Amino acid sequence: PCGSCNWWFSFAALVMTRRGMPMSTFVSAITNGFVADRMIAVSRPVKRALVLRGTPPWRVAVVPNAVDLERVDRVVSDDERDAARALLRDAAGRLPVAEGSPTPAPGELVIGVLARRKDHDTLVESLRYVKTPVTLLMIGFSSIIYRLPSNVPHRLISLPFQDDPRPFYDLIDIITLPTRHEGLSQGLMEAMALGKPIVTTHSGGNTDLIDDGVHGLLVAPRDPRALGAALQRLVNDRVLRERLGAAANKRVRAEFTIERTLAGTDAVYRAALAR
């Protein structure tokens, strides 16, 4: 009770979720860590970062994101695929002539990134080190205009955010994500579930998803030369692309299910209520 008044205060259990790498101040991190009964981190690197910022480790549980297989495995109609191709043709047709012809040449691989802006300047710069002509397809933003480096044989197509990116996955040969800070990428998990070969950075939750050389290729963040070399390696080696894609598909479907995420979340809330 509050002194002689008739007010009573009760406190509900509080659970916080960190879906990205912590970017808050040290004081804020400590405060949140002690206010919350439990904290959910979507990957082991996120948990490590929280603990380093002062969150008691016993209050943090790792509950990974899940991939929605119903969304990923749905049948994409020919009309949807044709509409996606039409968007690509329209966007490419509005590029300066110096950036190449509107559509990929026969046999030319498409390197795709489906995400909001995350160090895409590094990705564009990495194309200096990719000698085989490719089309770079960036979906998720278009407010910032990227230009290819001079004297490269590639094409660049940029599209705004898409409500349903699923049809575009069918048009992409290699998926890349050049981010520096990643909690646990939903886009990478979708690509893995579709068996796409991946090049991403050795940062954040990417290392929970991918073992380098097994489920994809990992490179240092903000290193255009290393990223370009890894992309060129996949462009050159179809067998490697197929092997990495198959291993990625198997892993994400076995370990990052909605059922596992629900069970882990339920356990965290029960622990918070018990406390």
Secondary structure, DSSP 4 states (H G I P E B T S, - for coil): --TTSS--------EEEE-S---S-HHHHHHHHHH-SEEEESSHHHHHHHHHTT--GGGEEE------HHHHHSPPPHHHHHHHHHHHHHHHHTS-GGG--SSPPTT-EEEEEESS-SSHHHHHHHGGG--S-EEEEEES--SS---PPTT---EEEEE---S--HHHHTT-SEEEE--S--S--HHHHHHHHTT--EEEESSTTHHHH--BTTTBEEE-TT-HHHHHHHHHHHHH-HHHHHHHHHHHHHHHHHHS-HHHHHHHHHHHHHHHHH-
